[in-house]
């Protein structure tokens, strides 16, 4: 499954090399022509393989998909605004779900070729090498990637806002960042974080919804607020910081 995802991602990356129009699609806000072009490649290849697909851009390929049926959740371009601006932080993300949840995942930075992968029970890899998160436990020692705007300083050592949740969370898995916070409530669909979820959990980190909901969703309409951390201790600090962020001043 991971090999299939890698093959499709490589085909998508090759297609980007010939793109002249990196602008908006004009069909809906924050959608770009590259989103549609790469989505067409992914959906065609996956459906040809007999797989049901849930894509950010085109929804679910079958009217009804049972919870025990293999479903491929794909974000053709996560960080398409970055891509349109020439910023090298945008990804393709795949996650295969079965009745027990995430089974196999593959996330690739399409600008650099760096790739993260995981299979349930098999650990996580970056560019073929085993990875693990940092050991940071205190938010005061943490470099935290964020999505959205903080209401105030939330106690971290430093923060970064790069604009592609899949890559941000995978970067917690490999120790580049210590944590990730979605500060814009319910801004992310499952395709944004599902592949990275398995990578992070298999690496030894933690990813939760800030409101305690199940993160593994099969609906195109579902939205979540992910928080990711290298350690359980840091996760508790991020949860407290998120509550502080939401509290009225």
Backbone as CSV, one residue per row, in Angstrom:
resi,resn,N_x,N_y,N_z,CA_x,CA_y,CA_z,C_x,C_y,C_z
1,UNK,0.821,-1.204,0.000,0.000,0.000,0.000,0.864,1.267,0.000
2,UNK,1.890,1.273,0.848,2.784,2.438,0.897,3.492,2.617,-0.437
3,UNK,3.900,1.516,-1.062,4.550,1.609,-2.375,3.613,2.214,-3.410
4,UNK,2.337,1.846,-3.361,1.355,2.424,-4.284,1.224,3.918,-4.048
5,UNK,1.136,4.308,-2.798,1.039,5.738,-2.485,2.271,6.499,-2.989
6,UNK,3.441,5.917,-2.829,4.665,6.566,-3.285,4.684,6.712,-4.806
7,UNK,4.219,5.673,-5.510,4.160,5.740,-6.973,3.225,6.848,-7.442
8,UNK,2.063,6.923,-6.827,1.095,7.952,-7.220,1.636,9.342,-6.893
9,UNK,2.259,9.484,-5.738,2.828,10.777,-5.356,3.902,11.225,-6.333
10,UNK,4.724,10.274,-6.793,5.766,10.610,-7.768,5.149,11.077,-9.084
11,UNK,4.057,10.445,-9.487,3.366,10.872,-10.706,2.786,12.280,-10.529
12,UNK,2.255,12.546,-9.365,1.721,13.878,-9.076,2.833,14.924,-9.085
13,UNK,3.967,14.578,-8.480,5.083,15.532,-8.450,5.593,15.810,-9.848
14,UNK,5.653,14.791,-10.700,6.093,15.000,-12.082,5.133,15.923,-12.824
15,UNK,3.851,15.791,-12.522,2.864,16.655,-13.187,3.036,18.110,-12.774
16,UNK,3.474,18.343,-11.542,3.662,19.710,-11.063,4.811,20.406,-11.785
17,UNK,5.765,19.623,-12.259,6.920,20.215,-12.949,6.515,20.951,-14.213
18,UNK,5.395,20.557,-14.806,4.957,21.209,-16.038,3.850,22.216,-15.855
19,UNK,3.547,22.571,-14.597,2.437,23.484,-14.326,2.823,24.928,-14.631
20,UNK,1.958,25.603,-15.367,2.125,27.035,-15.631,1.187,27.874,-14.770
21,UNK,0.021,27.323,-14.465,-0.991,28.054,-13.704,-1.025,27.542,-12.266
22,UNK,-0.485,28.340,-11.350,-0.485,27.992,-9.935,-1.548,28.780,-9.177
23,UNK,-2.442,29.400,-9.900,-3.430,30.276,-9.288,-4.688,29.568,-8.829
24,UNK,-5.666,30.361,-8.315,-6.931,29.799,-7.827,-7.714,29.116,-8.936
25,UNK,-8.490,28.109,-8.537,-9.321,27.399,-9.516,-10.526,28.215,-9.929
26,UNK,-10.968,29.118,-9.049,-12.159,29.900,-9.319,-13.446,29.183,-8.975
27,UNK,-13.351,27.953,-8.469,-14.544,27.155,-8.167,-14.979,27.293,-6.715
28,UNK,-14.034,27.408,-5.805,-14.358,27.636,-4.398,-13.176,28.325,-3.728
29,UNK,-13.400,29.008,-2.599,-12.312,29.710,-1.919,-11.170,28.770,-1.539
30,UNK,-9.951,29.251,-1.685,-8.737,28.541,-1.255,-8.489,27.243,-2.019
31,UNK,-9.097,27.093,-3.178,-8.793,25.955,-4.036,-7.992,26.450,-5.243
32,UNK,-6.978,25.670,-5.615,-6.091,26.060,-6.698,-6.167,25.053,-7.843
33,UNK,-5.710,25.478,-9.002,-5.745,24.571,-10.158,-4.923,23.315,-9.900
34,UNK,-3.833,23.446,-9.140,-2.999,22.274,-8.855,-3.721,21.275,-7.957
35,UNK,-4.638,21.773,-7.107,-5.432,20.861,-6.275,-6.251,19.931,-7.161
36,UNK,-6.876,20.490,-8.168,-7.738,19.703,-9.044,-6.927,18.756,-9.923
37,UNK,-5.807,19.249,-10.444,-4.997,18.422,-11.344,-4.405,17.217,-10.617
38,UNK,-3.882,17.429,-9.421,-3.286,16.326,-8.672,-4.356,15.380,-8.119
39,UNK,-5.502,15.942,-7.759,-6.608,15.100,-7.296,-7.040,14.128,-8.386
40,UNK,-7.116,14.599,-9.617,-7.538,13.735,-10.728,-6.593,12.544,-10.875
41,UNK,-5.294,12.789,-10.712,-4.312,11.707,-10.820,-4.516,10.692,-9.698
42,UNK,-4.623,11.183,-8.464,-4.744,10.293,-7.314,-6.017,9.458,-7.376
43,UNK,-7.133,10.101,-7.650,-8.409,9.385,-7.661,-8.438,8.341,-8.773
44,UNK,-7.925,8.694,-9.945,-7.915,7.729,-11.050,-7.083,6.503,-10.703
45,UNK,-5.890,6.714,-10.175,-5.013,5.581,-9.865,-5.597,4.707,-8.758
46,UNK,-6.161,5.321,-7.740,-6.690,4.558,-6.617,-7.955,3.791,-6.990
47,UNK,-8.830,4.425,-7.745,-10.052,3.728,-8.156,-9.740,2.614,-9.146
48,UNK,-8.737,2.804,-10.001,-8.302,1.732,-10.893,-7.826,0.513,-10.102
49,UNK,-7.284,0.767,-8.909,-6.823,-0.322,-8.038,-7.972,-0.934,-7.234
50,UNK,-9.191,-0.448,-7.473,-10.361,-1.000,-6.800,-10.601,-0.454,-5.405
51,UNK,-10.026,0.706,-5.097,-10.107,1.268,-3.755,-11.107,2.414,-3.679
52,UNK,-11.811,2.493,-2.574,-12.676,3.640,-2.303,-11.812,4.797,-1.812
53,UNK,-12.198,6.012,-2.178,-11.368,7.179,-1.891,-12.197,8.282,-1.235
54,UNK,-11.621,8.906,-0.233,-12.141,10.145,0.341,-11.084,11.215,0.118
55,UNK,-11.379,12.173,-0.759,-10.432,13.238,-1.098,-10.995,14.590,-0.695
56,UNK,-10.105,15.471,-0.268,-10.536,16.831,0.041,-11.241,17.461,-1.153
57,UNK,-10.706,17.241,-2.335,-11.182,17.970,-3.508,-12.429,17.372,-4.142
58,UNK,-12.583,16.070,-4.116,-13.680,15.441,-4.851,-14.595,14.591,-3.992
59,UNK,-14.405,14.596,-2.687,-15.294,13.876,-1.797,-15.064,12.379,-1.823
60,UNK,-16.139,11.619,-1.620,-16.075,10.162,-1.581,-16.451,9.607,-2.949
61,UNK,-15.670,8.646,-3.432,-15.875,8.136,-4.793,-17.050,7.180,-4.899
62,UNK,-17.522,6.662,-3.739,-18.676,5.771,-3.745,-19.756,6.342,-2.839
63,UNK,-21.030,6.206,-3.227,-22.111,6.773,-2.421,-22.137,6.237,-1.000
64,UNK,-21.780,4.971,-0.814,-21.810,4.370,0.516,-20.578,3.502,0.701
65,UNK,-19.804,3.808,1.738,-18.619,3.027,2.063,-18.766,2.530,3.495
66,UNK,-18.824,1.218,3.686,-18.969,0.644,5.021,-17.741,0.928,5.864
67,UNK,-17.947,0.978,7.180,-16.848,1.271,8.092,-15.757,0.205,8.067
68,UNK,-16.102,-1.018,7.647,-15.087,-2.074,7.603,-14.438,-2.199,6.224
69,UNK,-14.821,-1.325,5.294,-14.231,-1.345,3.956,-12.984,-0.470,3.923
70,UNK,-11.967,-0.928,3.206,-10.752,-0.138,3.075,-11.057,1.182,2.364
71,UNK,-10.671,2.279,2.987,-10.912,3.615,2.448,-9.597,4.381,2.442
72,UNK,-9.278,4.997,1.311,-8.050,5.784,1.197,-8.393,7.260,1.336
73,UNK,-7.859,7.886,2.378,-8.063,9.314,2.617,-6.867,10.052,2.022
74,UNK,-7.147,11.000,1.129,-6.058,11.668,0.413,-6.250,13.175,0.389
75,UNK,-5.167,13.868,0.640,-5.096,15.309,0.398,-4.089,15.500,-0.726
76,UNK,-4.555,15.807,-1.930,-3.628,15.914,-3.071,-2.530,16.951,-2.847
77,UNK,-2.935,18.132,-2.368,-1.949,19.154,-2.014,-2.365,19.785,-0.690
78,UNK,-1.647,19.468,0.357,-1.838,20.122,1.645,-0.844,21.271,1.709
79,UNK,-1.360,22.496,1.808,-0.496,23.670,1.738,-0.462,24.252,0.342
80,UNK,-1.599,24.223,-0.349,-1.618,24.683,-1.741,-1.352,26.186,-1.862
81,UNK,-1.688,26.952,-0.827,-1.333,28.379,-0.858,0.185,28.535,-0.845
82,UNK,0.869,27.742,-0.023,2.330,27.753,-0.042,2.856,27.433,-1.437
83,UNK,2.281,26.388,-2.046,2.726,25.992,-3.385,2.521,27.122,-4.381
84,UNK,1.385,27.793,-4.284,1.088,28.869,-5.236,2.037,30.050,-5.076
85,UNK,2.594,30.190,-3.867,3.518,31.294,-3.584,4.982,30.889,-3.725
86,UNK,5.230,29.643,-4.106,6.599,29.179,-4.261,7.292,28.847,-2.963
87,UNK,6.520,28.624,-1.888,7.105,28.269,-0.594,7.238,26.751,-0.511
88,UNK,8.412,26.236,-0.215,8.671,24.782,-0.308,8.165,23.978,0.886
89,UNK,6.898,24.135,1.212,6.291,23.413,2.335,4.853,23.054,1.958
90,UNK,4.725,22.067,1.072,3.403,21.582,0.685,3.510,20.099,0.382
91,UNK,2.447,19.373,0.699,2.534,17.912,0.749,1.415,17.232,-0.004
92,UNK,1.653,15.967,-0.296,0.602,15.019,-0.630,0.534,14.022,0.515
93,UNK,-0.692,13.722,0.964,-0.868,12.837,2.108,-1.876,11.741,1.779
94,UNK,-1.503,10.497,2.085,-2.387,9.342,1.926,-2.501,8.615,3.262
95,UNK,-3.697,8.108,3.551,-3.870,7.214,4.685,-4.914,6.170,4.341
96,UNK,-4.576,4.900,4.501,-5.519,3.800,4.298,-6.173,3.470,5.630
97,UNK,-7.511,3.506,5.646,-8.280,3.161,6.844,-8.960,1.822,6.655
98,UNK,-8.881,0.965,7.679,-9.688,-0.249,7.693,-10.594,-0.202,8.919
99,UNK,-11.201,-1.312,9.273,-12.150,-1.323,10.381,-11.507,-0.945,11.710
100,UNK,-10.193,-1.093,11.829,-9.487,-0.787,13.065,-8.827,0.585,13.062
101,UNK,-9.010,1.363,11.980,-8.428,2.698,11.918,-7.308,2.794,10.893
102,UNK,-6.380,3.736,11.075,-5.289,3.913,10.122,-4.419,2.661,10.007
103,UNK,-4.230,2.217,8.782,-3.465,0.999,8.508,-2.109,1.305,7.891
104,UNK,-2.075,2.232,6.933,-0.828,2.580,6.246,-0.899,4.043,5.839
105,UNK,0.234,4.739,5.922,0.259,6.165,5.625,1.519,6.543,4.866
106,UNK,1.370,7.584,4.053,2.502,8.108,3.297,2.279,9.603,3.114
107,UNK,3.257,10.391,3.527,3.219,11.845,3.379,4.522,12.287,2.732
108,UNK,4.434,13.106,1.694,5.647,13.569,1.016,5.593,15.074,0.805
109,UNK,6.681,15.743,1.138,6.832,17.152,0.791,7.131,17.211,-0.701
110,UNK,6.170,17.685,-1.477,6.321,17.666,-2.931,7.350,18.679,-3.417
111,UNK,7.753,19.614,-2.572,8.770,20.587,-2.964,10.179,20.039,-2.797
112,UNK,10.376,19.174,-1.788,11.721,18.700,-1.476,11.926,17.202,-1.716
113,UNK,10.825,16.456,-1.770,10.919,15.008,-1.918,11.048,14.254,-0.603
114,UNK,11.159,14.952,0.524,11.217,14.272,1.825,9.908,13.524,2.060
115,UNK,10.013,12.304,2.599,8.823,11.475,2.735,8.797,10.779,4.088
116,UNK,7.587,10.649,4.611,7.339,9.972,5.879,6.345,8.846,5.603
117,UNK,6.538,7.716,6.241,5.632,6.583,6.026,5.484,5.786,7.307
118,UNK,4.374,5.064,7.392,4.130,4.218,8.556,3.133,3.135,8.185
119,UNK,3.287,1.991,8.821,2.324,0.899,8.749,1.986,0.524,10.185
120,UNK,0.721,0.311,10.459,0.283,0.033,11.818,1.067,-1.125,12.431
121,UNK,1.680,-0.832,13.581,2.479,-1.829,14.278,3.899,-1.960,13.782
122,UNK,4.279,-1.142,12.795,5.598,-1.288,12.185,6.527,-0.112,12.347
123,UNK,6.164,0.856,13.185,7.019,2.024,13.357,6.845,3.024,12.233
124,UNK,7.626,4.092,12.279,7.530,5.173,11.300,8.903,5.495,10.728
125,UNK,8.899,5.944,9.484,10.134,6.247,8.762,10.104,7.642,8.157
126,UNK,11.267,8.248,8.082,11.472,9.435,7.246,12.600,9.106,6.282
127,UNK,12.301,9.196,5.002,13.282,8.873,3.958,13.944,7.514,4.207
128,UNK,13.117,6.575,4.686,13.597,5.207,4.878,14.286,4.930,6.194
129,UNK,14.445,5.938,7.037,15.115,5.769,8.329,14.109,5.889,9.469
130,UNK,14.251,5.041,10.475,13.349,5.063,11.624,13.430,6.406,12.348
131,UNK,12.278,6.880,12.818,12.223,8.184,13.487,11.550,8.044,14.849
132,UNK,11.773,9.056,15.676,11.100,9.161,16.967,11.018,10.637,17.332
133,UNK,10.045,11.021,18.170,9.911,12.426,18.568,10.998,12.845,19.553
134,UNK,11.000,14.132,19.876,11.907,14.638,20.901,11.434,14.167,22.273
135,UNK,12.202,14.481,23.271,11.843,14.105,24.651,11.325,15.298,25.440
136,UNK,10.987,16.390,24.762,10.579,17.618,25.445,9.258,17.407,26.186
137,UNK,9.220,17.805,27.458,8.027,17.637,28.285,7.383,18.959,28.667
138,UNK,8.163,20.042,28.719,7.654,21.337,29.158,7.385,22.241,27.969
139,UNK,6.276,22.951,27.985,5.969,23.859,26.889,6.995,24.995,26.830
140,UNK,7.579,25.323,27.975,8.591,26.380,27.996,9.869,26.001,27.278
141,UNK,10.055,24.719,27.015,11.219,24.237,26.277,10.872,23.866,24.836
142,UNK,9.619,24.031,24.454,9.128,23.466,23.197,9.112,24.461,22.044
143,UNK,9.464,23.948,20.873,9.230,24.655,19.618,7.956,24.055,19.026
144,UNK,6.925,24.879,18.902,5.596,24.411,18.545,5.177,24.975,17.189
145,UNK,4.792,24.094,16.292,4.200,24.526,15.028,2.734,24.824,15.266
146,UNK,2.228,25.895,14.671,0.835,26.279,14.879,0.136,26.485,13.540
147,UNK,-1.177,26.333,13.596,-2.040,26.718,12.486,-3.044,27.708,13.045
148,UNK,-3.127,28.881,12.452,-3.987,29.922,12.999,-3.211,30.872,13.889
149,UNK,-3.927,31.834,14.446,-3.304,32.920,15.200,-3.595,32.770,16.684
150,UNK,-2.552,32.772,17.492,-2.730,32.683,18.944,-3.302,33.987,19.488
151,UNK,-4.152,33.874,20.489,-4.748,35.053,21.116,-3.738,35.814,21.965
152,UNK,-2.702,35.082,22.405,-1.651,35.665,23.228,-0.484,34.684,23.236
153,UNK,0.619,35.072,23.862,1.732,34.133,24.010,1.282,33.001,24.917
154,UNK,1.465,31.760,24.448,0.923,30.613,25.166,1.978,29.815,25.927
155,UNK,3.152,30.412,26.111,4.143,29.811,27.000,5.217,28.991,26.334
156,UNK,5.140,28.835,25.009,6.150,28.047,24.328,7.495,28.763,24.262
157,UNK,8.541,28.001,24.019,9.867,28.600,23.820,9.883,29.399,22.533
158,UNK,9.429,28.769,21.450,9.286,29.423,20.150,8.114,28.771,19.412
159,UNK,7.594,29.467,18.393,6.565,28.861,17.561,6.870,29.146,16.093
160,UNK,6.295,28.319,15.239,6.427,28.477,13.793,5.059,28.220,13.155
161,UNK,4.738,28.966,12.123,3.486,28.771,11.393,3.817,28.567,9.917
162,UNK,3.820,27.307,9.476,4.268,26.970,8.132,3.135,26.710,7.138
163,UNK,1.950,26.326,7.595,0.817,26.267,6.695,0.537,24.956,6.003
164,UNK,1.021,23.843,6.546,0.686,22.526,5.994,0.683,21.532,7.154
165,UNK,-0.505,21.226,7.669,-0.618,20.422,8.892,0.025,19.054,8.761
166,UNK,-0.112,18.424,7.594,0.466,17.083,7.423,1.968,17.108,7.659
167,UNK,2.644,18.090,7.092,4.093,18.202,7.275,4.446,18.652,8.689
168,UNK,3.643,19.553,9.256,3.905,20.016,10.622,3.861,18.851,11.608
169,UNK,2.831,17.998,11.477,2.674,16.884,12.411,3.734,15.816,12.175
170,UNK,4.056,15.544,10.912,5.152,14.609,10.634,6.470,15.125,11.206
171,UNK,6.613,16.441,11.252,7.833,17.025,11.802,7.881,16.940,13.322
172,UNK,6.737,16.737,13.972,6.735,16.377,15.389,7.201,14.928,15.531
173,UNK,6.760,14.083,14.616,7.136,12.670,14.667,8.639,12.477,14.559
174,UNK,9.321,13.302,13.778,10.759,13.091,13.580,11.627,13.997,14.457
175,UNK,10.987,14.763,15.356,11.747,15.566,16.305,12.118,16.952,15.841
176,UNK,11.692,17.359,14.650,11.982,18.710,14.175,11.242,19.740,15.013
177,UNK,9.951,19.498,15.235,9.148,20.279,16.171,8.833,19.406,17.381
178,UNK,8.475,20.066,18.481,8.098,19.334,19.677,6.583,19.166,19.783
179,UNK,5.842,20.055,19.143,4.391,19.974,19.206,3.743,20.712,18.054
180,UNK,2.439,20.514,17.937,1.623,21.191,16.923,0.284,21.550,17.551
181,UNK,-0.178,22.773,17.283,-1.475,23.222,17.785,-2.292,23.836,16.656
182,UNK,-3.532,23.370,16.522,-4.483,24.012,15.627,-5.232,25.052,16.452
183,UNK,-4.955,26.320,16.202,-5.560,27.406,16.963,-6.815,27.957,16.301
184,UNK,-7.143,27.451,15.117,-8.384,27.825,14.434,-9.339,26.649,14.602
185,UNK,-10.341,26.816,15.415,-11.190,25.700,15.826,-11.872,25.037,14.632
186,UNK,-11.703,23.715,14.555,-12.354,22.885,13.529,-12.044,23.356,12.110
187,UNK,-10.787,23.649,11.866,-10.364,24.098,10.538,-9.854,22.961,9.662
188,UNK,-9.672,21.758,10.226,-9.021,20.680,9.489,-9.946,19.488,9.252
189,UNK,-9.965,19.034,7.989,-10.624,17.788,7.648,-9.676,16.628,7.884
190,UNK,-10.226,15.409,7.853,-9.406,14.239,8.125,-8.221,14.092,7.195
191,UNK,-8.375,14.520,5.950,-7.275,14.419,4.977,-6.066,15.252,5.378
192,UNK,-6.281,16.317,6.172,-5.178,17.186,6.578,-4.215,16.501,7.544
193,UNK,-4.747,15.616,8.389,-3.926,15.078,9.472,-3.864,13.550,9.532
194,UNK,-4.712,12.838,8.771,-4.859,11.398,8.978,-3.559,10.627,8.701
195,UNK,-2.896,10.929,7.583,-1.635,10.249,7.298,-0.597,10.549,8.362
196,UNK,-0.502,11.822,8.758,0.469,12.217,9.783,0.133,11.621,11.140
197,UNK,-1.163,11.398,11.400,-1.583,10.790,12.652,-0.912,9.432,12.849
198,UNK,-0.975,8.590,11.828,-0.358,7.266,11.949,1.159,7.373,12.050
199,UNK,1.759,8.266,11.292,3.207,8.458,11.366,3.617,8.848,12.782
200,UNK,2.897,9.813,13.360,3.260,10.287,14.702,3.038,9.207,15.753
201,UNK,1.907,8.528,15.700,1.636,7.503,16.708,2.621,6.341,16.603
202,UNK,2.961,5.953,15.399,3.921,4.867,15.235,5.323,5.292,15.644
203,UNK,5.616,6.581,15.561,6.921,7.089,15.994,7.007,7.168,17.516
204,UNK,5.840,7.220,18.186,5.833,7.281,19.641,5.251,8.544,20.215
205,UNK,4.741,9.439,19.363,4.117,10.667,19.831,2.622,10.523,19.973
206,UNK,1.966,11.651,20.261,0.526,11.632,20.522,-0.174,12.699,19.693
207,UNK,-1.358,12.363,19.185,-2.195,13.309,18.453,-3.621,13.118,18.923
208,UNK,-4.264,14.209,19.339,-5.641,14.160,19.807,-6.427,15.316,19.202
209,UNK,-7.747,15.252,19.345,-8.595,16.395,19.044,-8.710,17.228,20.304
210,UNK,-8.590,18.541,20.175,-8.608,19.415,21.349,-9.903,19.320,22.132
211,UNK,-10.985,18.865,21.483,-12.281,18.760,22.149,-12.630,17.320,22.511
212,UNK,-11.655,16.417,22.417,-11.854,15.058,22.869,-12.617,14.156,21.927
213,UNK,-12.774,14.562,20.669,-13.515,13.745,19.709,-12.585,12.767,18.992
214,UNK,-13.177,11.760,18.401,-12.432,10.784,17.615,-11.831,11.485,16.388
215,UNK,-10.545,11.245,16.163,-9.874,11.869,15.022,-10.071,11.099,13.718
216,UNK,-10.293,9.796,13.815,-10.437,8.985,12.607,-11.873,9.110,12.118
217,UNK,-12.054,9.854,11.030,-13.380,10.120,10.481,-13.413,9.696,9.018
218,UNK,-14.586,9.283,8.574,-14.782,8.857,7.194,-15.721,9.808,6.444
219,UNK,-16.036,10.910,7.037,-16.971,11.878,6.459,-16.232,13.062,5.859
220,UNK,-16.700,13.538,4.712,-16.111,14.725,4.093,-16.474,15.984,4.862
221,UNK,-17.551,15.942,5.625,-18.017,17.128,6.331,-17.350,17.309,7.687
222,UNK,-16.810,16.230,8.259,-16.260,16.291,9.615,-15.032,17.192,9.680
223,UNK,-14.954,17.983,10.742,-13.798,18.832,10.989,-13.321,18.613,12.421
224,UNK,-12.008,18.740,12.610,-11.415,18.510,13.913,-10.383,19.592,14.223
225,UNK,-9.916,19.589,15.491,-8.933,20.560,15.971,-7.757,19.787,16.557
226,UNK,-6.795,19.364,15.731,-5.729,18.490,16.227,-4.668,19.197,17.071
227,UNK,-4.233,18.480,18.103,-3.084,18.870,18.919,-2.117,17.696,18.910
228,UNK,-0.850,17.969,18.664,0.152,16.902,18.598,1.316,17.241,19.526
229,UNK,1.889,16.194,20.111,3.008,16.419,21.027,3.965,15.250,21.007
230,UNK,5.206,15.556,21.320,6.253,14.535,21.381,6.079,13.617,22.575
231,UNK,5.535,14.151,23.680,5.412,13.377,24.927,4.038,13.621,25.552
232,UNK,3.563,12.689,26.394,2.283,12.893,27.085,2.296,14.135,27.979
233,UNK,3.433,14.410,28.597,3.533,15.577,29.469,3.352,16.870,28.681
234,UNK,4.019,16.968,27.547,3.881,18.161,26.717,2.456,18.286,26.197
235,UNK,1.831,17.176,25.860,0.455,17.220,25.368,-0.468,17.867,26.404
236,UNK,-0.280,17.540,27.686,-1.101,18.156,28.732,-0.899,19.663,28.764
237,UNK,0.331,20.103,28.586,0.612,21.540,28.567,-0.051,22.203,27.354
238,UNK,-0.034,21.538,26.214,-0.658,22.102,25.018,-2.173,22.178,25.176
239,UNK,-2.760,21.174,25.824,-4.197,21.220,26.081,-4.545,22.411,26.972
240,UNK,-3.746,22.653,27.994,-3.980,23.803,28.872,-3.804,25.112,28.128
241,UNK,-2.789,25.169,27.267,-2.554,26.372,26.478,-3.691,26.619,25.504
242,UNK,-4.245,25.550,24.945,-5.371,25.699,24.018,-6.588,26.253,24.756
243,UNK,-6.850,25.740,25.950,-7.953,26.244,26.760,-7.756,27.721,27.096
244,UNK,-6.517,28.103,27.376,-6.186,29.512,27.643,-6.459,30.349,26.408
245,UNK,-6.107,29.832,25.246,-6.321,30.534,23.977,-7.804,30.779,23.735
246,UNK,-8.664,29.821,24.131,-10.106,29.955,23.900,-10.803,30.798,24.951
247,UNK,-10.183,30.957,26.126,-10.836,31.657,27.228,-11.052,33.136,26.881
248,UNK,-12.216,33.670,27.199,-12.451,35.102,26.930,-11.520,35.972,27.771
249,UNK,-11.044,37.055,27.155,-10.111,37.943,27.870,-10.869,38.842,28.828
